[in-house]
Amino acid sequence: MTYGRLDFTVPVEESVSLLAGLAAETGKKNLTVEVIPDAGHGLFRMQESDPRQPVAPLSISRAFFAAIEGWLRTGGFLGAR
C-alpha cells in the first residue's frame, strides 16, 4: 500500500495506523505500507510549502517507483541488480 505524505485528501497517518492494526489483529505479516515523502494524492510530486500545488513539470514521485521496485525485489519478483 502506498500513500503520499503530502496528500491532503486522505488522512495518511490514520490510514497507516489502521492498516497496521488490522495486520496485527489478523496475523498478516506480508503487509507493506510505504509513505512517499514528496508525493500527494495520486503520488504526484507536490510542493512541500503548499501541498495543494504540484511541482512543475508535473511528475510522479521517483520515490514511488523505488518503493515498488523494492517491494518486487523483496518478494522475489525481480532478480538482483
Buried (B, 14 or more C-beta within 10 A) or exposed (E): EBBBBBBEEEEBEEBBEEBEEEBEEEEEEEEEBBBBEBBBBBBBBBBEEEBEEBBEEEEBBEBBEEBEEEBEEEEEEEEEE
